[in-house]
């Protein structure tokens, strides 16, 4: 796995294509060796109730949480986080030219003993990754 959970403020709904952002993050993650392709999950959830900074309702945010099984070195995790965050920043750049948006990301390890997984996606991948 890695799982990518995007939370974004509802006021960005028309400003950014969240489906395209999910795909952009998935595509980059698939190029990073530490992320097994079959385990990549990217999802976005709109947050309808938000209060930020000085209370201006124009402020928006995108927060990206990356969860993956423990065992990678800090250097590997820092590189992967930087690459994924760069995609997010590039994707939001044009919208940020005309509106206030806060971007953030965090990577966390998952304890494999406390996170059971089961599925057959690997059986259905073209390259059987």
Secondary structure, 3 states (H helix, E strand, C coil): CEEEEEEEEHHHCCCCCHHHHHHHHHHHHHCCCCCCHHHEEEEEEEECCCCCCCCCCCCEEEEEEEEEECCCCHHHHHHHHHHHHHHHHHHHHHHHCCCCEEEEEEEEEECHHHCCCCCCHHHHCCCCC
